Amino acid sequence: MARSAAYRLFHRAMAERRPVACLYNGHARALCPIILGHSDGAEKALVWQFAGDAEHGRVPGWKCLILSEVANATLVDAPWHEAPGQHSGPQSCVKEVDLDVNPASPYAPKRRLRR
């Protein structure tokens, strides 16, 4: 299965621990992808958004992104951000987890990140 440009960029961001700047539904966001994979055939990412705008919820905070709706994504040379206490609670954003920045992931990712 061919991966989208957004998927490949988010994967690289996770491997290199570099934030992503992008537009999502017209809102500028700065985020760090934490989990990457698929749900119901769509490429999705659970991210920690640390700056920018959001349609719903607070910033900083967890966001679930459909990667086909991500535009103008670029890697940023800036510190990596994660939620306080890592992501230890359950998530429902990504059903089929391909990658997880947490080396002790409870989601049985299909692949491991190489750092």
C-alpha positions as CSV (number, residue, x, y, z in Angstrom):
1,M,0.0,0.0,0.0
2,A,1.4,3.4,-1.0
3,R,1.7,5.9,1.8
4,S,0.7,9.5,1.4
5,A,3.2,12.4,1.5
6,A,1.8,13.4,4.9
7,Y,2.1,9.9,6.3
8,R,5.8,9.7,5.1
9,L,6.5,13.1,6.7
10,F,4.9,12.3,10.0
11,H,6.8,9.0,10.0
12,R,10.1,10.9,9.5
13,A,9.1,13.4,12.2
14,M,8.6,10.5,14.7
15,A,11.9,8.9,13.7
16,E,13.9,12.1,14.0
17,R,11.9,13.5,16.9
18,R,11.2,16.7,15.1
19,P,7.9,18.7,15.3
20,V,5.6,19.3,12.3
21,A,4.1,22.6,11.2
22,C,1.0,22.2,9.1
23,L,-2.5,23.4,8.2
24,Y,-5.4,21.1,9.3
25,N,-8.9,22.1,8.3
26,G,-7.6,25.6,7.6
27,H,-6.0,26.0,11.1
28,A,-2.2,26.5,11.6
29,R,-0.9,23.9,14.0
30,A,2.5,22.9,15.5
31,L,2.5,19.3,16.7
32,C,4.4,16.1,17.4
33,P,3.0,12.9,16.0
34,I,2.9,10.2,18.6
35,I,0.9,7.3,17.0
36,L,0.6,6.7,13.2
37,G,-1.6,4.2,11.4
38,H,-5.0,3.6,10.0
39,S,-8.7,3.6,11.0
40,D,-11.4,2.4,8.6
41,G,-9.0,2.7,5.6
42,A,-7.9,6.2,6.4
43,E,-4.4,7.3,7.4
44,K,-4.6,8.8,10.9
45,A,-2.3,10.2,13.5
46,L,-2.6,10.8,17.2
47,V,-0.6,14.0,17.9
48,W,0.4,16.2,20.7
49,Q,-0.5,19.7,19.5
50,F,1.6,22.3,21.4
51,A,0.9,25.5,19.5
52,G,-1.4,27.0,16.9
53,D,-5.1,27.0,16.5
54,A,-7.7,24.2,17.0
55,E,-11.3,23.8,16.0
56,H,-12.0,21.7,19.1
57,G,-10.4,21.3,22.5
58,R,-7.5,23.1,24.0
59,V,-3.9,23.8,23.0
60,P,-1.7,22.2,24.1
61,G,-3.6,18.9,23.9
62,W,-4.2,15.6,22.1
63,K,-5.6,15.7,18.6
64,C,-6.7,13.0,16.2
65,L,-5.9,13.9,12.6
66,I,-7.0,12.4,9.3
67,L,-3.9,12.8,7.2
68,S,-5.7,13.4,4.0
69,E,-6.8,16.7,5.6
70,V,-3.3,17.8,6.4
71,A,-1.8,20.5,4.1
72,N,1.5,22.3,3.8
73,A,3.2,20.0,6.3
74,T,6.9,20.6,7.0
75,L,9.4,19.4,9.6
76,V,10.5,22.0,12.1
77,D,14.0,22.4,13.7
78,A,12.7,22.8,17.2
79,P,12.4,20.7,20.4
80,W,10.1,17.7,20.5
81,H,7.1,18.0,22.7
82,E,5.1,15.3,24.5
83,A,2.2,15.3,26.9
84,P,3.1,15.3,30.5
85,G,3.5,11.7,31.6
86,Q,3.7,10.3,28.1
87,H,0.7,8.7,26.6
88,S,-0.3,5.9,28.9
89,G,-4.0,6.1,28.7
90,P,-6.2,4.4,26.1
91,Q,-6.6,6.0,22.6
92,S,-9.3,5.5,20.0
93,C,-7.9,7.6,17.2
94,V,-5.8,5.0,15.4
95,K,-7.2,1.4,15.3
96,E,-4.4,-0.2,13.3
97,V,-1.1,1.2,14.8
98,D,1.8,1.2,12.5
99,L,4.2,3.3,14.6
100,D,4.3,4.6,18.2
101,V,7.0,6.8,19.6
102,N,6.5,5.0,23.0
103,P,9.0,2.1,22.9
104,A,6.7,0.3,25.5
105,S,3.6,0.8,23.4
106,P,0.6,-1.2,24.5
107,Y,-0.8,-1.0,21.0
108,A,1.4,-3.6,19.3
109,P,2.7,-1.4,16.5
110,K,3.4,-3.2,13.2
111,R,6.8,-1.5,13.0
112,R,9.4,-0.1,15.4
113,L,11.0,3.3,15.0
114,R,14.7,3.3,14.5
115,R,16.6,6.2,16.1
